[in-house]
């Protein structure tokens, strides 16, 4: 069973676009929450992540960080096991 992916994003953010492309390229479904249009989403994102910038990416309850953090995890080979639910 794969862990659910949630991304807090905006429509205009280039890093958000890169994050979408990363997960789309892997064929991974994700839930996208636009902090500009969903009431209370920015505050929820800040509470969950401790950060104010987008994107903020979660796999299950694990906070990966932004796009650069997620890309670095993928480059180290750590993203796919996490997505598959086999990593802590």
Buried (B, 14 or more C-beta within 10 A) or exposed (E): EEBBBBBBBBEEBEBBBBBBEBBEEBEBEBEBBBBEEEEEBBEBBBEBBEBEBBBBBBBEEEBBBBBEBBBEBBEEEBBEEBBEEEBE
